[in-house]
Amino acid sequence: MNYYVRYFETEGVFPTPQALVEFVANIPQITMTDELADGIYGFCEDKTSFPRHFRLPNKNTFIVIKTTASTLEEFKERGASANSANAAEQKEVKLSPADEIHPGRYNVKMVFRRAIVNPDTRKCSFVEETFEVEMLAQSQRQCFEVVLDHLKNHPDVDPRSQYPSIKSQNFKATLIQA
């Protein structure tokens, strides 16, 4: 684990807590105290990976970030997780149950808040309305998108109507025939 430190325009990446403390002590605007050194060592030994801001007596702060980058250029190019350039690819992609492909006939039920406009005052009020349909689809997400698209583009439904999310209890797509 390496440590990136920045105080205004002064910055660097250091392989050990001792090198980090020496660098901070050599910054002219910072007075190194035992308390500050203990705080830096404590942060370096801590298991958390969050950045830490150290407040100085002059109300300024400097930041220390744990990183796998070994040089300042590498840190600036890739950020704190420098060795995991393809971090997004390394993360395990978890599909929600709504995204799982199960082609077939679905019974879809959506409860949404329909906007009803009063023609005299031009103000709208909301009433809960249930839309239910059977349809052929590949997944629950496809059912959700088709129903949402239908309701949003229907001329009788006001565009100010409010719709639930796919994870809401107000949307349900049940596979009735595969």
N, C-alpha and C positions, 0 to 999 in steps of 0.2 A: 504494500500500500504506500502510495506517495501522497504528498500534501501540497496543494496549490494555495498560495497566499496572495492577497492583493490589498494594497493600501494606496488609494488614489491611483497614480500612474506606476507605482512600484509593485512588481509582481514577480513570482517565481514558482517553480515546482521543486520539491525537496524530497529525498528518499527517506529521511529519518526525522523524528521529532527534534533531535538535537540540532540538526542543520536548520530546521524551520525556526527554532528559538533564536539561534545565532543570527539568522537573516533579519528577523523582526527586531532584535536588539540593535542591529546596525542601521536601522532606519532612524535618521536624526530626529524626526518629530515624535518618536515613540520612546518613552522611558520604560525600560524593562524592569519590572518589579518581580519579586518572588511569587506574588499572587497571580500575575499575568502568566509567568512561566508555568506555574502549576496548572492554570486553566488550559494552556496549550497542550501540556503533557496529558492532562486528563481527557481532553477531547481526542487526542491521538490514540489513547488506549481504549477509549469507549467503542462499543460495537456499532453505534448508530452511524448511518451514512449521510445524515443531513449536514448541510453546511453550517458553520458556526460563525456568528458575528461577535467580535470582542470589542466592547465599549472601552474607550480610553477616557482619561480624566478631562481632556479638552473637548468632549462630546463627539469626537469622531469615532469611527469604527474601522476595523479591518476584518476581512473575511478569510476563513480557512476552509478548504473543501478537500475531502478525501477523494483520491483519484487513482486510476490505474495507469494514467499517462506518465511517461518517464521524462518528458521534456515539455517545456512551455509551448513550443510549436505544436506538439502532438495534442496537448490539452486544448489549445485554441482551435485546432482543426476538428477535433472530435468531441470535446466536452469532457465531463468528469469520467465517463465510462469509456475511455479511449481504446482499450483493448477489445471491447465488444462493439466493433464498428457496425455489425449487423445485429444490434440488440433487438430490433423489431422482429427480425427473422428468427432469433433464438427463443423468443417468448413463445410459449405454447398457446396456440390459438384455441380458445374455448368457444364453441358454438353454443348459442342459447337454444333451448328446446324449440323456439319459434323458427330457427334457421335450419333445423334438421329436415332433410328431404324425405318426404313420405307422400308420393303422388297418390291422389285419390279424390273422393268426394268428401267435402267438408261441410259441416253445419257451422255457419259463422253468425255470431251474435255480437253486436256492438251497441252499447248504450252511450249516446253522446248528448251534449247540451245544444239544443237547436235554438238559434236566435229567432225570435218572433218580433217583427217590427210593427209598432203601433202607427198606423198611417196618419193619425191626427198629430201626434207629438214627435214622430220620427225617432222615438227612443225604442230600444229593444229590451225585451225580457227573455229569459232563458227557461226552457222546459226540457226535462229529460225525455228523450225519445229513444226507442229501441228499434234498431234495424237488424233484421234477421234474414238470412238467405242460405241456400245450399248451392255450392259451386264446386267445380273441378279445379284443383290447384296442386302445386308441387310441395308447398310448405305452408305453415301458419303465417309466416311473414308475407308470402305472396297473397294470401287471403286478406291480410290486414291492408296491404298496399292497394289491392284492387277495390276493396270496400271504401277505403279512404278516398281514393281517386274518384270513385263513383259519387260519393256524397259531396265532395268539394266541387265537382263539376256539374252537379244536378241543378237545374234552374230554380227549383222550388226551395233549395236549401240556401239560407243566407250565408255569405262568406264569413260573417262574424261568429258562426257556430263554433263550438269547442269540441275537440275530439280527444278520446283517451289515448294513452300510449299502448304499445303492443304488450307491455308487461302489466298493464292495469287489470283489475278485476272486472272492468267494464268492457273488456274485449275477450272473447272466447271463440276459438276455432277448434272444433272437435272432428277428428277423422272418423267418418261413419262407414266408409267403404273404400278399401284399398284397391 
